[in-house]
Amino acid sequence: MVRVVLATHNQHKAAEFQQILGDAVPGLEIVAYDGPEPVEDGVTFEQNALIKARVATQHTGLPALADDSGICVDAMGGAPGIFSARWAGSHGDAEANLRLLLDQLSDLPVGTRGAHFTATLALVTPEGEETVVQGIWPGRIARTARGSHGHGYDPIFVPEGHESTAAELGPAVKNAESHRARAFAAIAPALNTLVARSR
């Protein structure tokens, strides 16, 4: 069994990863990270994901998987982007972030509310190998928050092909279609290689 540390203190994210992982990579065990919180001073999702994975690998001596994700609104030039978690000023106030974004988009008609979730995954090994992949979930911003599943901006994001928000879809659909699911599908070959190498 190959152990890979998931470089996050976010319990929602950790639970989501465990669900998405499923049986996609046999022989892989995802372990929790309890080390220092890195300074995410990158200017892209990729840079921040690599910062987190490198710190977790250095701290644990294990391969580390890190995610940096956010919502990007077309009419706002891709913002909030890497600032999604602290859009309203303080890190992690999901309700305030969501309210502020809805307020900022209040005058935009339906056809101009395009947006996408982005998830960037970085896998870093103690030997210094680095793999970075990205998953995109296109959609639009709803006018009001709806649904109780999920977290963050899920209640105001309507994925392409749906009329429900991500928070109304429920975990099974979300874990099959989301930006994180797409990023994980892209990183799975590298994780499978890691497992195969250890045999």
C-alpha positions as CSV (number, residue, x, y, z in Angstrom):
1,M,0.0,0.0,0.0
2,V,1.4,3.4,-1.1
3,R,0.7,6.2,1.3
4,V,0.1,9.7,-0.1
5,V,-0.6,12.7,2.1
6,L,-3.4,15.0,1.1
7,A,-2.0,18.5,1.8
8,T,-5.1,20.2,3.2
9,H,-6.6,21.0,6.6
10,N,-10.0,21.5,4.9
11,Q,-12.2,18.6,6.1
12,H,-14.8,19.2,3.4
13,K,-12.1,18.8,0.8
14,A,-10.5,15.8,2.4
15,A,-13.9,14.0,2.5
16,E,-14.6,14.9,-1.1
17,F,-11.2,13.5,-2.2
18,Q,-11.9,10.2,-0.3
19,Q,-15.2,9.9,-2.1
20,I,-13.8,10.7,-5.5
21,L,-10.8,8.4,-5.1
22,G,-12.9,5.3,-4.7
23,D,-11.3,2.4,-6.5
24,A,-9.6,4.4,-9.2
25,V,-6.1,3.8,-7.8
26,P,-5.9,0.4,-6.1
27,G,-3.1,0.1,-3.6
28,L,-3.2,3.8,-2.7
29,E,-3.9,5.1,0.8
30,I,-4.7,8.8,1.3
31,V,-3.5,10.0,4.7
32,A,-4.4,13.2,6.5
33,Y,-1.9,16.1,6.8
34,D,-1.3,17.7,10.2
35,G,1.8,19.7,9.4
36,P,2.4,23.5,9.1
37,E,0.1,25.6,6.9
38,P,2.2,26.9,4.0
39,V,2.2,30.5,2.8
40,E,0.2,30.4,-0.4
41,D,1.8,33.4,-2.1
42,G,1.6,32.1,-5.7
43,V,-0.2,34.1,-8.4
44,T,-1.7,31.0,-10.1
45,F,-3.6,27.9,-9.0
46,E,-0.6,25.8,-10.2
47,Q,1.9,27.7,-8.1
48,N,-0.2,27.5,-5.0
49,A,-0.9,23.8,-5.4
50,L,2.8,23.1,-5.8
51,I,3.6,25.2,-2.7
52,K,1.3,23.1,-0.6
53,A,2.4,19.8,-2.0
54,R,6.1,20.6,-1.6
55,V,5.6,21.7,2.1
56,A,3.6,18.5,2.9
57,T,6.3,16.3,1.3
58,Q,9.1,18.0,3.1
59,H,7.2,17.7,6.4
60,T,6.1,14.1,6.1
61,G,8.6,12.4,3.8
62,L,5.7,11.0,1.8
63,P,4.4,11.8,-1.7
64,A,1.9,14.6,-1.4
65,L,-1.2,15.6,-3.3
66,A,-2.4,19.2,-3.1
67,D,-5.3,21.0,-4.6
68,D,-5.8,24.7,-5.3
69,S,-9.2,25.6,-6.6
70,G,-11.7,28.4,-7.1
71,I,-14.4,29.9,-9.1
72,C,-13.7,32.1,-12.1
73,V,-16.4,34.4,-13.5
74,D,-16.1,35.4,-17.2
75,A,-17.5,38.9,-16.7
76,M,-14.9,39.6,-14.0
77,G,-11.9,38.6,-16.0
78,G,-11.6,35.3,-14.2
79,A,-12.0,36.6,-10.6
80,P,-12.3,35.6,-7.8
81,G,-9.9,32.9,-9.1
82,I,-7.1,32.2,-6.6
83,F,-8.7,34.6,-4.2
84,S,-12.0,32.6,-4.0
85,A,-11.5,31.5,-0.4
86,R,-11.0,35.1,0.8
87,W,-13.0,37.1,-1.7
88,A,-14.9,39.0,1.1
89,G,-11.7,39.7,3.0
90,S,-11.3,37.0,5.6
91,H,-10.1,33.5,4.6
92,G,-12.8,30.8,4.7
93,D,-15.9,32.9,5.3
94,A,-17.9,31.0,2.6
95,E,-21.2,32.8,3.3
96,A,-19.7,36.3,3.0
97,N,-17.7,35.3,-0.1
98,L,-20.9,34.0,-1.8
99,R,-23.0,37.0,-0.8
100,L,-20.4,39.5,-2.1
101,L,-20.1,37.7,-5.5
102,L,-23.8,37.6,-5.9
103,D,-24.0,41.4,-5.1
104,Q,-21.2,42.1,-7.6
105,L,-23.1,40.3,-10.4
106,S,-26.6,41.5,-9.5
107,D,-27.0,43.6,-12.6
108,L,-25.8,41.0,-15.1
109,P,-28.5,39.3,-17.2
110,V,-28.6,35.5,-17.5
111,G,-26.7,35.2,-20.7
112,T,-23.6,37.0,-19.3
113,R,-23.2,35.1,-16.1
114,G,-20.8,32.4,-17.4
115,A,-18.3,31.0,-15.0
116,H,-16.3,27.9,-14.3
117,F,-14.8,26.1,-11.3
118,T,-11.1,25.3,-11.7
119,A,-9.2,22.6,-9.7
120,T,-5.5,22.2,-10.0
121,L,-3.8,19.2,-8.5
122,A,-0.1,18.9,-7.8
123,L,1.6,15.6,-7.0
124,V,5.1,16.0,-5.5
125,T,7.3,13.0,-4.5
126,P,10.2,13.1,-1.9
127,E,12.5,12.5,-4.9
128,G,11.4,15.8,-6.4
129,E,9.2,14.6,-9.2
130,E,6.3,17.0,-9.8
131,T,3.0,16.4,-11.8
132,V,0.4,19.2,-12.2
133,V,-3.0,18.7,-13.8
134,Q,-6.2,20.8,-14.1
135,G,-9.9,20.2,-14.2
136,I,-12.5,22.7,-15.4
137,W,-16.3,22.5,-14.7
138,P,-18.1,25.1,-16.9
139,G,-21.4,26.7,-15.9
140,R,-22.9,29.9,-14.8
141,I,-23.8,31.9,-11.7
142,A,-27.3,31.6,-10.4
143,R,-29.2,34.7,-9.2
144,T,-29.8,33.3,-5.7
145,A,-28.2,30.6,-3.6
146,R,-30.0,27.2,-3.7
147,G,-29.3,23.8,-2.1
148,S,-27.7,22.4,1.0
149,H,-25.2,19.9,-0.4
150,G,-21.6,20.9,-1.0
151,H,-19.8,24.0,0.3
152,G,-18.2,27.3,-0.8
153,Y,-19.8,28.6,-4.0
154,D,-21.7,25.4,-4.8
155,P,-25.1,27.0,-3.9
156,I,-24.7,29.7,-6.7
157,F,-23.0,27.6,-9.4
158,V,-25.2,26.0,-12.1
159,P,-23.1,23.5,-14.0
160,E,-23.4,23.3,-17.8
161,G,-26.1,20.8,-18.7
162,H,-28.0,21.3,-15.5
163,E,-30.7,23.7,-14.1
164,S,-29.9,22.8,-10.5
165,T,-27.0,24.4,-8.6
166,A,-24.0,22.2,-7.6
167,A,-25.4,22.3,-4.0
168,E,-28.7,20.8,-5.2
169,L,-27.2,18.1,-7.3
170,G,-25.9,16.0,-4.4
171,P,-22.5,14.4,-3.8
172,A,-22.9,11.5,-6.3
173,V,-23.4,13.7,-9.3
174,K,-20.9,16.3,-8.1
175,N,-18.2,13.7,-7.5
176,A,-18.7,12.4,-11.0
177,E,-18.7,15.7,-12.8
178,S,-17.0,18.3,-10.8
179,H,-13.7,20.2,-11.5
180,R,-12.1,18.2,-8.8
181,A,-13.3,14.9,-10.2
182,R,-12.0,15.9,-13.6
183,A,-8.6,16.9,-12.1
184,F,-8.4,13.6,-10.2
185,A,-9.1,11.6,-13.4
186,A,-6.2,13.5,-15.0
187,I,-3.8,12.8,-12.0
188,A,-4.8,9.1,-11.6
189,P,-2.2,7.8,-14.2
190,A,0.6,9.4,-12.2
191,L,-0.8,7.9,-8.9
192,N,-1.1,4.5,-10.6
193,T,2.5,4.8,-11.7
194,L,3.6,5.6,-8.1
195,V,1.8,2.5,-6.9
196,A,3.3,0.3,-9.7
197,R,6.8,1.5,-8.9
198,S,6.5,0.4,-5.3
199,R,5.7,-3.2,-6.1
